[in-house]
Amino acid sequence: MAVRRGLFLLYTGDGKGKTTASLGVTLRAIGRGLHVEYLQFIKNPQRTYGEQLALQKLGVDMKQMGIGFTWTKTPEEHREALQKAWAITKEKLADESIDLLVLDELNNALAISKFPVDDVLPLAEVVEAIRNRPASMHLVVTGRSAKQELIDLADLVSTIDATKHYYEEGIPAVKGLEF
């Protein structure tokens, strides 16, 4: 039997649904008995999220490694969180026991421009780690503003556009829909 080739799926764009798309892939993988790891780069572990609660019920550990939006903490706090997140991610990208690794909001983290991040989350290192992941590992990366280097490396790129959103009508984030 041939070794399965791991695919790299990238979901980007300004529309809502990138994390949701990654969760759909995650559900399929769990249903097929694959070992799934799910890491979130921006979301804060001090909060609870519906997807986290659901995946816990399915036996998947979802780790929030961020500290929230860039305007909620100091640049140094964000940089420290990103550095720790990248250290964990490198370990996961080298773990041959993982069938599917999801790096939710990695694109957002790489696109931060309010303060320097390349020394704590180096794009060249991210690209190299993705290239060198175990041959059978599937990878999903989500988030707005995907770097061209990741787009070029991906096997599938889906761009989710923002055509219309109820936020524009003043409706805030809805429990069960956004978190």
Helices and strands as residue ranges (DSSP letters): E 8-12, H 18-31, E 36-40, H 50-57, E 62-64, H 75-93, E 100-104, H 106-110, H 123-131, E 138-142, H 148-153, E 156-159, G 166-169
